[in-house]
Amino acid sequence: MNGIRVIGAGLAGCEAAWQIASAGINVTLYEMKPHKKSPAHKSDDFAELVCSNSLKADRVDSAAGLLKEEMRRMGSLCLESAALCRVAAGGALAVDRELFSDYITKKIKQHPLIEVVAQTVEQLPDNGLTVVATGPLTDGALAKAITDLTGEENLSFFDAAAPIVTRDSIDFSKAFFASRYDKGGDDYINCPMDKEAYERFQKALVSAEPAPLHDFDKPVNVYEGCMPIEILASRGKDAIRFGPMKPVGLVDPATGHRPWAAVQLRSENEQATLFNLVGFQTNLKFGEQKRVFSMIPGLQNAEFVRYGVMHRNSFLNSTKLLHIDLSLKADDRLLFAGQLTGVEGYMESAASGIVAGRNAVAKYKGEKPLVLPGFTMIGALLHYITDPTVTHLQPMGANFGVLPPLETPIRDKKQRYAALSKRSLDWFEKQSF
């Protein structure tokens, strides 16, 4: 084959194909539309926005805005389209979804170096370079081919995730570091509750409003270990106190006694800037999660960088399987992009497509891979999903918690975010993408 294959014409696949073709290399882009659609798709166009038409905040001193500005500087086709299809949405970048997809589809189909093949791919190619960007509903024969290559345990088909908060937003006058029975050092942050606080929390949890699930999101079986915390709480007043909130082996330094119940938080990354609520996978609406989980002592002002979800979502155990350039460790002719890698969100998926496309080009030309610094938003996300120290990968979107701290700490959040953005964009200013 004289060129590079791309499988999937979602946002990530289109960005990858565009980057490859822009480098002067032939692309064969495989897309199952219009012959077949996933349950989430309605349009025949590429880069379909299946949920919201918002691409989130556009300010460069926001995490989502910084991500998009980095993408603009790398020649993003999606943001070229968004600029032309923008609709009023305050400080957010929102688009006319039909015009957005139509523009990208035409640009892809009209590019002289891109050949579009309307075909459902069921096997991983055994020769040549390929970018796999088949999205979060990857299933069937192709999913089996991926699991055959990587191992059954390395492709998740159902995303049961707990909320994640930033360490800086936790109130340590109420929370404390400790492991049960002092085993393992200070591996966990503990949020203790007395009986009265626990009973208020349990009642709020049981009465909170769940998020609706599409039919294709509903799991056939939910293992006890993945049970939504609100479902477990509904089984009895003390069910979660004997489950994920069990206080055994803990002593609250404020009282010198074992608490009535405790929520434990575990570090999400090597820098220990992000912590997840252990055992708190949930299907509550995001606003309800903010309201109810802010009742936990120490989390009253917590910054949630990801809310819990329970939905159909195929994603790789990328921390074990992928190199930082998004190539597969077991076969580096294959690169992966989009939500299949464990990034979450429209623009995050598209950004990974840009990087995968550029690294496919680098491999094709025998050049060094593109590895963005961890202090850029794109670089931080890709470092996170390929970091072997992350043992409990949860799909992650853009947030300032994944960035390494500033050398000189800034207490004011707005000023800190502006400085983090400036650090990244100062680096981009020196590059020639």
N, C-alpha and C positions, 0 to 999 in steps of 0.2 A: 504494500500500500504506500502510495506517495502522498503522505500527509498525515493528519491526526484525526482520530474519531472523537466525537462527543456524543454521548448518549443522554438524551433528555433536553427538551427546549423550554424548560422553565427559566426563571431568572438566572440561576447559576449557570445552566447550560448555554444560554444565549450569551452571557458575559464571557464565558470561556471560549466559545466559538468566535466571538468578535475579536478577542485579544489575539487568538491564533491567526485568524485571517488578516488582522491588521499588521501582523509581523511578516506577512507575505507567504504564509504556508496554507496549503489546501486543507479544508475541513470537510469531513463528512458528518453531518449532524443528523442523528437518528431521533425521530419523534413519533410516538404511537398515534397521536392525533392526525387526522380526524377519525381514523378507523376505530380507535379505542380511547376511552377516557376513564380516569379514576373517578370514584364517587364524588370527589370534591370539585371536579372540573365541569364547566358548562360550555365554554367557548372553544372554537377550533384554533384560536390564535395562540401564539407563543407567549411566554412570560405572563401568564394569566394570574391576576390578583384574586385569589379565591375567597379571601375574607375581607378585611377592611381595605379601603382605598387610600388609607393614610400610610405614609412612609415615615411617620413619627417626626419629632422635632427637627427643625432645620438650623437652629442656632449652633454655631461651632463650639460654644462653651457648654453644650449638652453632649452626652455620650452618643446619642443617635445622630446629632448634627455633625459631630467630629467624624464619625464613621463615614457619613456621606461626603464630607469635604475631602477626606482621604481618597475615596473612590473617584470623585471628580478629577482629582489630580492624577489618577491612574487611567483616565480615559474610559470611564464607565458608560456603557451604552444605555443602561437603565436610567441613569441620571440625566443623560442627554434627552431621553424621551420624557422624563418627568418635568424637565424645564419647559418643554413645549406643551405639556398636557396638564399643567398645574391648575388646580381649582382653589378657591378661597377656603382656608382652614386655619386662620389665625397664625400662630407660630409654627404650625406643623406643615410639612410638605405633603399635600394630598393631591391626587391626580384623578382625571377622568379615566376610569379603569379600561374602558373599551378603546379609547384613543391611545392610551399608554401601550397596551398590548399590540394594537394594530401597527403603531409606529415601529416597535421593535421587530415584529414579524416581517414587515416590509423591508426593513434594513437588512435583516438576516437573509431573506430570500433573494434580495437584489444584489448581494455582495458576490462579485464574480468568483471568489475563491471558496465560497460555501455552497456545498451541495446538500440539500435537504432530502432525506429519505424517510418517507412515511412508513414506518415499520416498528413493530414491537420487538425489542431485543430481548431474547430469552437466555442468552449465554454470554459470558465474558469473552471477548476476543482473545485468541491465543497468540497473536502477533501484533506488532506495531503499538504505537502510543494511543491510549484511550483515556478520556476524561468521563467518569461516570457521575452523572448529575440527575438521577432519576427521582429525587424528591422523597418526602416523608411517607408516601404511600407505596413505596417500592414493595412489590409482592410477587407471588407466582414463581415462574421458572427462574427469573433473574435473581430474585431474593434467594432462592435455593442455590443458585450458582455462587452467589456471594458467600453464603454460609458454608458451602462445600469447600470453598477456598480458604476461608478465615476461621471456620469452626462454628458450630451451632450456637455457642454461648456469646458470640461476638456481634450479633445483629439483633437489636431489640425491636419488637413489633408493637409494644405497648409502652407508652411513656407514663409512668406513675412517679411523679416527681414532687419533692417537698420544696417549700419556699426557701429562698436564699437571701440573706441580709448582709450588709457590710459590717465589719467589726467596729469601725469607727462610730457607728450609730447605736451601739449597744451600751446601755447604762450599767457600768460596772459597780455602781453603788448598790445595785440590787442583784447583779449576776456575778458569778465567780468561776474561775478555772479550777477544774479537778477531774479526776477519773474515779470511777467507783472503786471503793476499797483502796484508794491511792495506787491503783495499778495502772501503769502506762503513762505516768507523769500528768502534766496539765494538758491532756489531749482534747478536753471538751470544755465548752462554756456551759454552765448550769444556771438555769433560771428557776429558783425555788418558789413554791407556792405554799401558803398555809391552807387550812381546810376551807375557810370562807372564800378565798380567792379561787381555789380550785373549783368549788361548786358553782361559782358564778361563771367561770370559764367553760365548764362542761355544759351548762345550760345554754350559753351563747353559741357554743359549737354545734350542739344538736339542733338548735332552731335556726341556724344560718341558712341562707339561700344557696342551693347548689347551682352550678353552671349547667346549661342544657347540653346534652351530647347528641351528635349526629348518629344515625344508625351505624355508620362505618367506624365511628369512634368507640362504640360499646364493645368491651372485651367479652369473649365467650366465657372465660374464667378469670377471676381475680384471686390470686394467691393471698393467703392471710398476711404475708409480709408486705403485700402491696395494697392492703385494704385502706381506703380513704379514712383519715382520722375521724371524720364526722360520723361515718358509718360505725366504726368501732365504738365511738363514744355513745352512740344510740343503743348499744347492747346492754348498758347498765351504768349506774352512777359511777362505779369504780373501775369500769372496763379499761379506760386509758391509764388510770393510776396503777393498774397492774400490768400495763402494756408499755408503750413508749415513754410514759411519764412516771415510771416506777422510780421511787426515791432511794431504793436500797443501795447501801454502800456509799452514800453521800452525806456529808455533814455541812450544813450551812454555816459559814464562819460568822455570820451576823448573829446567830442564835446559839451556836455550839451544839445544835441538835439536827437530827434527820428531818428534812422538810416533809410535809404531807404529800407533796408531789413535786416533780421537777421536769422541766423541758431541757433536753440536752441539745447543744449545737456542735456540729463537727466541722472542722476546717475543710474548705472546698479546694484550696490551692496551696502551692508551696509557700507563697508569701503570707498566708493566713490572713488575707484581707477580706475573704468571703467565708460565711458560715451557713450551713444548711440546718434546718430544724429536723433532727433525727426522728424518723418514723412518722413525719407529718405530711406524707403524700395526701393530696386533697383534690376534690372536685368542686370546691366552693367558688362562687364568683370572686373575681379579684378584689372588688370593693369590700366584700364580706371577709376575705382573708385579712385585708388590712385592718378592718375593724376588730375582728375577733382575736387575731394573733397579737395585736398591739395591747391586748389585755394581759399578756404574759409579762411578769415582772422583769424589767431590764429591756423589754422590746417596745416600750410605750412610744418611743420616737424612732423605731427601727426603719432603716431605708431598705425596702425590698427591691432587690435587683432582678429577681425572678419570682413569680408567684407559682404555687403548686399547680400541677395539671394532671389530668387523667384522660388521655386520648390516644388514638391510633397514631403512631409515629415511628416509622422505621429509622433507626440510626445505628451507626457502627460504634463499637467500643474503640473509638479513634485513639484514645490514649495508649492503647496497646497495639493498634494495627497500623497507624499512619505515621510517616515521617512528617517533619515540620513543613516540608514542601507539598504536602497532601498526597504524596505517592504512597502506595501500599508497601509495607515492609516485606510482605511475602512475594510481591511481584511489582517492582517499581515502574513497569510499563503502564500500570494502571494508576490513575490519579482520581481522587474523589472530590466532589464539590457539592455545596448546597446543604440542605437540612439533613441529608444522609450522613454528614460528617459530625453532626452534633452542634452546629450553630443554629440559632433560632431567630427567625424574623426574615422579612422580605430582603432588606438591604444586607443583612449579615450573610444570607445565602448568596446574593449577588456578588458580594465582596469576595467570598471564598471562590466563586467562579472566576473572578478576575485573576486571583493568585494561581489557581489551578491551571488556567489557560496560559498564563505567563510561564509557569514552571514546565508545562508540556512543551512550550516553545524552547525553553532552556535545554530540556533533555534532547529535543529534536536536533538542536544545533550543537550539542555537546558543551554547553556553557554552565556556569555555576547557577544553582537555583536561587530564586528570589526568596529571601527570608527577611520579612519586615521586623524591625526592632520591637521588642515587647512593650515599649512605651508608646507605640502607636496603637490605635484602637483595633485595626485589622490584625496587626501583629500579635496583640495581647489575646485576642479571641482565638487565633490559630495556635498560639503557644498553649492556651488553656486546653483546647480539645486534643492536643497531641502531647500533653505533659504526662509522662508515665507515673508521676507522683499523685495524679488525680485518680483515685481508685474507684470513685463512685460518680462517674460522668453523668451529669445532667445537661441536656441541651441548654446553650447559653446565648443570650443576646448581648448587644452592646451595653456596657455599663462601666462607670469609672472604677468600680471595685476590682476589675481584672487588671488594671494598670498598676505598675509598681509605684510606691509612694514617691513624692518629690524629695529631693535631697534636703531641702529646707521645708519642714512642715508648715502648712498654712491652715489655721483653724477655721476661718470663714469658708463655708462650703462653696459659695459662689466664686470667690476669689481662687479657691483651690482648683475648681473645675476649669476655670479660665486658664490657670497656669498649666494644668495637665494638657489642655488642648494646645496651648502655645508650644509646649515642649515637642509634641508630635508634629505640628505644622512647620515648626522651625526646621525639623529634619527633612520634611517633604520639600521645603523650599530649596534644599541643596541637591535634590535628586533630579534626574532627567527621565521622566517616565514617558 
